Amino acid sequence: MIREPAELRIDESGRVELPLGLLAEAGLSPGSALIVFSDGDGRLVLRRKEDALRDLLEKGTL
């Protein structure tokens, strides 16, 4: 199931709070290690660290 998009705000410290349901759907939980990078056009991509590193080693790309 794909959730409806959630509107988030960046706080004064630059933090963003992600809904727990959205994290659970992505297989993430509090404390999960993530890699974040800009994909252009105002997009930020969050990837599980282990998945991103595996793709980087196997495919040479995130």
C-alpha positions in Angstrom: 0.0 0.0 0.0 1.3 3.4 -0.9 0.4 6.2 1.5 -0.8 9.6 0.6 2.0 12.2 0.5 2.6 13.8 3.8 3.3 17.5 4.1 6.3 18.1 6.4 8.0 21.2 7.7 11.7 21.8 8.4 12.1 23.2 11.9 14.5 26.0 13.0 17.2 23.4 13.6 16.9 21.9 10.1 15.1 18.8 11.2 12.2 17.0 9.6 10.0 14.6 11.5 8.8 11.7 9.4 5.5 9.9 10.2 6.1 6.5 11.8 3.6 4.8 9.4 5.6 6.1 6.5 8.9 4.8 8.1 7.3 1.4 8.7 6.1 1.1 5.1 9.7 1.7 4.0 11.0 -0.9 6.4 12.6 1.7 8.7 12.3 2.3 12.4 13.7 4.9 14.8 17.5 4.5 14.9 17.7 3.1 11.3 20.9 4.3 9.5 20.1 6.3 6.3 22.0 7.9 3.5 20.5 11.1 2.1 21.4 12.9 -1.2 19.9 15.4 -3.5 18.4 14.0 -6.7 17.8 17.5 -8.2 14.6 19.4 -8.8 14.3 20.0 -5.0 14.2 16.3 -4.2 16.0 14.6 -1.3 16.3 10.8 -1.4 16.5 8.8 1.8 17.9 5.3 1.4 18.7 2.6 4.0 22.4 2.7 4.5 22.9 -1.0 3.8 20.9 -0.8 0.5 22.7 2.4 -0.7 26.2 0.9 0.1 25.3 -2.4 -1.6 24.2 -0.6 -4.8 27.2 1.7 -4.7 29.6 -1.3 -4.5 27.7 -3.5 -7.0 26.4 -0.9 -9.5 28.6 2.1 -8.8 25.6 4.3 -8.2 23.2 5.1 -5.4 
